[in-house]
């Protein structure tokens, strides 16, 4: 940005436009530029009393579960503005500065979806209700719909003992709500760590198992153990058999072995992908990257956003959409690993940057592999459909005589396919 600004100095009559949605509070460059300028907001008149004001999200009211009842409430007279009145008011709106002491030459503007003619009050209300159901969307709602820098506050302060106390027995066979199981794998020099997570249609997660597969990851032993683990199947209470629907493996260490293993797994028709974590809260959950060692497709995971989502969900007190269930069979070190990372601000070239930092590793050697594995499982689950095998009771049962008859029948699919 600074380089681009300097290069405009060769033009005498120049205007520099910096435009973006904000990201995190205290770490958003566009928010910083906005505060330096005139901080202009779009003021619209109330159709009832005529008073001009800029619209805030807290003044949007609706009946819970009924976004179609959304109305903008005037802070002066209390009039409930309809959608038609909103559009008329936008036509009469004006920009007004709210900063009495801006830096010379900087005009800044803040626009939300509330003043957009391409949206509606109902749409804003509906998006907020959806964001509340899926916590990972709440930050996006604040950034994109309200154009606000999201304040993470204290939501990432987790206590491992509290999580362990919240752990619960997960019945076997598994609850019927679970529709797919995904795996997240972290690669270290002397071990692989793998978390198996069950997911429901309402975005709940069940952490079923966390395994440490010991051995030099530049050799075959831990990879052979992982191959066996990814062949695991679970049975639900309604007798469905759930295989591992997908797995994501971090390729940042011993990359060649990871690429070869993923390629081998895909030849077995297993949905296993190689991933690489990328920082930044503006990154998508998961997207395609380049080829890894020319063997397999690499996927990029926006780890900061996913970890923020997970830690927010771990703080939920009531079971509902987004809640993460933790099995009581997990080791105490697993809960420590979920809580070792905290959000901190680091300054890069004079700009604040939010990032996750392992706050305990230097003290007692606690690693963040449990959090990383859960992060990868959540990411791959977002692009994975459920793989459900037949019910155990529905599997065909043939006698030896029946099987022999079918093998000798030229019309039999078994005979035709050997």
Steps between C-alpha positions, in 0.01 A plus 500: 500500500776743592685422176185556295438833676857617433469419130201735468721800584599544135140609430417855599123457526463163667233329708580179689211266579550228763199270525448176693290317752658509848628191678589481870490785748842658562643314199303639203682739269183637343354567846816691589474713187132567573583629848764733356251667266174692521306186602201587284178302541189496286216689671143429389177677602224334697178502290299579814693776682751602233803475732821391324709225657728216390364150547652261751440126509365519857215715367386220267217314676310185405313209652745213566465240227311745279756706302215615275378721789827700509455876537747783557401693814552877511700597811317835519130411472497118508341464156538149350624559146381260229714378210332744261563789740862391541564519125340846481711617794820375332418714196499805731808403698816711536855436621593677825838509671513381862868569572574859604876463462584284195845485347533755224403367158336175621127449450370167627160335457315215670217320317304201624252272324224694677534779242548272199235495228618153407392360835200514735434525872366145486826379342712661773283350774507158335879508463538586868277211608703262283826638642380438854428136411850451359754691710766499227271724294459764772833669425419499128164662574665782696775548239295477181142599587567763766850601380626482858831375634418192704587512869617157612520621861555227757332222305827310449589467866444128556573292808605138443360380834159648419500323164597173664220534755259557211609179326222245466450134419431459128295182460598211277330448259513871420200736524279500192558873447854435377499485121871501413840450660810694394863485607765765553867392502804695619851386398794525740853357471439200727124451484172565327205630701148434373160617626177333389196728515133424438281772351125558501276684256453786750876566512572327830824305536590194709873451568506120507868413519849652496788265419878536507664273242863477607789451261732688266273671245785473247437125519204269447392401853273794598356527149403132507325561834318799350393289201341253742338776706341661194335165429307524828121484483243599762144377543210727597209405722276463195757249363657717232869433440708818472847480341744790518341736247815709452835583655730802480874456561737788570775496237732749669740232631643203308310628200610227258375222730171683550450545125579135432263383774213719377554378144493139624182559700322652203587194295309309769202729429538670837422870519834613648650840419827678575460842659713796600400759757508868402468789745264796483141541615389598150590161349226252400458182704644280224589546134708333232869577470772365268607141445702350784823341374318439171308216665181639648289813537594727791227682694555821699326536836437842657609380842447826690133523409440130566677511839298807594186309406604194705598694810178699488304176474693345789379786721135425427317404819183353352469213255375624166617574144879539501556328836809275529457182706821364656530130584590422861748239374735772371829537685556804727779615266241528222310771689827680569576493128164660419572800723870578443444762230386852579434795274756777515590812304835518322623805311629440148656802326316724742158336448318293759440137405292253699637148518477188713798433726588190703518658844595181691753325280800677648395420856401135502533379143125469436441473126210632296455181292148426642381845392667466159348156438152622596553802275584278202204268564257793518646647180475179296149434636384828345555359149409137569166332453404213726608153394250255644531125452208259501325419823653193656164320486462577128815324385418203272542160659561224240543133572786310339254334259342834402840657447610206282184525291558872441863442403390249236222722365632692193250781574629547852688821579735295718577261214544782245743686720698200625 
